Amino acid sequence: MKADINVTPLIDVLLVILIIFMLVAPAAPRALEASLPRPADGAAGPTPRGLVLEVRAEDVALNTVPVLTLEDLDRRLRAAFETRGERTLFVRAAGDVAYERVVSAIDVAQGAGASRIGLADEPGGER
């Protein structure tokens, strides 16, 4: 008789651990950590070229032109993207603006055809 190690229980344990990891991995929280650089001398950095969407507490502005409603923003962005080859939009939000307001503006921009959306530092570099 030959004495061999029975590996069946070991394989069973490994399969159970594999299944546990497969179930837990997608549920692990993921976050995007981003921080904007501060200007060295306190002056405003260069304004990004292209379309800049400013989300302020009282209104929204596209390239410093105030926009009254999100439907109007959608119409203006669609018209702007039709004439441009590049569909990049920079979003600049003031520090006192509600998160939901910024997300709504970004959703409208994506629906209007923005393929790349970047975040820009607010004017003056103040936080």
Backbone torsions as a table, in degrees:
resi	resn	phi	psi	omega
1	MET	NA	144.7	-179.6
2	LYS	-111.8	131.7	-179.0
3	ALA	-93.6	107.7	177.4
4	ASP	-111.3	152.9	176.7
5	ILE	-78.8	133.6	177.9
6	ASN	-83.7	110.8	-175.9
7	VAL	-95.1	-2.4	-179.2
8	THR	-59.2	-47.1	177.7
9	PRO	-64.0	-33.1	179.0
10	LEU	-66.0	-42.6	178.0
11	ILE	-66.0	-38.6	177.5
12	ASP	-61.3	-43.3	179.3
13	VAL	-64.6	-42.7	178.8
14	LEU	-62.6	-40.0	178.3
15	LEU	-66.0	-39.6	177.6
16	VAL	-64.2	-43.7	177.7
17	ILE	-63.0	-40.9	177.7
18	LEU	-61.1	-43.4	178.8
19	ILE	-65.0	-40.1	178.0
20	ILE	-61.3	-45.9	179.0
21	PHE	-64.8	-36.1	178.7
22	MET	-66.5	-32.0	179.3
23	LEU	-80.7	-34.2	-175.4
24	VAL	-83.9	-32.8	-174.7
25	ALA	-58.6	-45.5	179.4
26	PRO	-67.6	-23.1	-178.7
27	ALA	-85.2	-6.3	-179.5
28	ALA	-66.1	135.0	-178.6
29	PRO	-67.2	137.7	177.6
30	ARG	-123.7	139.8	-179.6
31	ALA	-137.8	150.6	175.2
32	LEU	-102.0	110.9	179.2
33	GLU	-94.7	119.8	179.5
34	ALA	-137.0	138.7	175.0
35	SER	-134.5	140.3	-179.5
36	LEU	-89.1	141.1	178.5
37	PRO	-71.5	144.8	176.3
38	ARG	-88.7	139.6	174.5
39	PRO	-63.6	143.0	-175.0
40	ALA	-67.2	-41.4	-175.4
41	ASP	-102.3	8.2	179.3
42	GLY	84.2	-6.1	179.2
43	ALA	-81.8	158.2	179.4
44	ALA	-67.4	139.9	178.4
45	GLY	-73.7	176.6	179.7
46	PRO	-65.4	140.3	178.8
47	THR	-72.9	130.7	179.8
48	PRO	-61.5	145.1	177.8
49	ARG	-81.0	146.0	179.9
50	GLY	108.2	-156.7	-178.3
51	LEU	-82.7	131.2	177.8
52	VAL	-122.2	121.5	177.6
53	LEU	-102.0	115.1	179.2
54	GLU	-100.7	121.1	178.0
55	VAL	-103.9	111.7	-179.6
56	ARG	-113.6	170.6	-177.4
57	ALA	-63.9	-37.0	-175.6
58	GLU	-93.7	-27.6	-178.3
59	ASP	-158.7	-175.8	176.2
60	VAL	-122.8	141.2	-179.9
61	ALA	-131.0	138.2	175.7
62	LEU	-109.9	112.3	-174.5
63	ASN	53.1	49.3	178.1
64	THR	65.4	8.2	175.5
65	VAL	-99.2	117.3	-177.6
66	PRO	-60.6	142.0	178.2
67	VAL	-118.7	131.2	-173.6
68	LEU	-79.5	-47.6	-175.8
69	THR	-127.4	166.1	177.7
70	LEU	-69.6	-29.2	175.9
71	GLU	-65.9	-39.9	177.0
72	ASP	-66.1	-38.1	176.8
73	LEU	-62.5	-43.4	178.2
74	ASP	-59.2	-45.3	-179.0
75	ARG	-64.2	-43.2	-179.1
76	ARG	-68.2	-38.6	178.6
77	LEU	-67.7	-41.0	177.3
78	ARG	-60.7	-42.1	178.5
79	ALA	-65.3	-39.3	-179.9
80	ALA	-68.5	-39.6	-179.0
81	PHE	-72.5	-24.6	177.5
82	GLU	-67.1	-32.9	-177.0
83	THR	-91.6	-7.9	-177.7
84	ARG	-111.5	145.3	174.5
85	GLY	-80.3	-31.1	-178.6
86	GLU	-96.5	130.0	-177.9
87	ARG	-108.5	51.8	179.4
88	THR	-101.9	137.1	179.1
89	LEU	-130.4	133.2	174.9
90	PHE	-102.6	133.4	-179.6
91	VAL	-109.7	126.8	178.2
92	ARG	-122.5	120.8	-178.1
93	ALA	-120.2	139.8	175.6
94	ALA	-71.9	158.0	-176.0
95	GLY	-68.0	-21.6	-176.8
96	ASP	-97.4	10.5	-178.3
97	VAL	-86.0	139.0	178.2
98	ALA	-66.9	142.9	-179.2
99	TYR	-57.3	-40.7	-178.3
100	GLU	-61.6	-34.8	-179.9
101	ARG	-67.2	-40.8	178.7
102	VAL	-67.8	-43.1	179.9
103	VAL	-64.0	-39.4	177.7
104	SER	-62.5	-41.9	178.8
105	ALA	-65.5	-39.7	178.4
106	ILE	-67.2	-38.4	176.7
107	ASP	-61.6	-42.6	178.0
108	VAL	-62.9	-40.9	-179.7
109	ALA	-64.5	-41.2	177.9
110	GLN	-65.8	-39.0	177.4
111	GLY	-66.8	-28.1	179.9
112	ALA	-80.8	-10.3	175.7
113	GLY	116.9	11.1	178.1
114	ALA	-70.6	122.8	-179.2
115	SER	-92.2	-28.6	177.8
116	ARG	-129.5	131.2	178.4
117	ILE	-125.1	124.3	179.8
118	GLY	-115.7	155.2	177.6
119	LEU	-101.2	135.0	179.7
120	ALA	-115.4	151.0	177.6
121	ASP	-69.2	144.8	179.6
122	GLU	-69.2	153.4	-176.9
123	PRO	-58.1	138.1	178.5
124	GLY	88.6	-10.3	178.9
125	GLY	66.4	18.6	-178.2
126	GLU	-86.3	143.4	177.8
127	ARG	-134.2	NA	NA
